Amino acid sequence: EATTEAEVFAGVSDGILHVTSTGSEISEITVTGIHGLRVIHSREIGSPTYTTPLHVAPGVYLVTVKLANGRTKVKKVVSD
């Protein structure tokens, strides 16, 4: 039996953070600045998609996505 690895996609558009997971629901999201400052931490999401306003200074941010299947994915996004 083949198992499909969940893919996570993250991006910022018009000041909105969009995160989508295929294959597993999102359970938790943390967004941190490149210097380690946490700007968003959301738990108990329970959905394959997550959207929230991202009111931050322009720059690079790391989106850590914990999935319901126990996996953790980290994606880099750029806010402008």
Secondary structure, DSSP 8 states (H G I E B T S, - for coil): ------EEEEEEETTEEEEEEESS-EEEEEEEETTS-EEEEEEEEEESEEEEE----SEEEEEEEEETTS-EEEEEEEE-
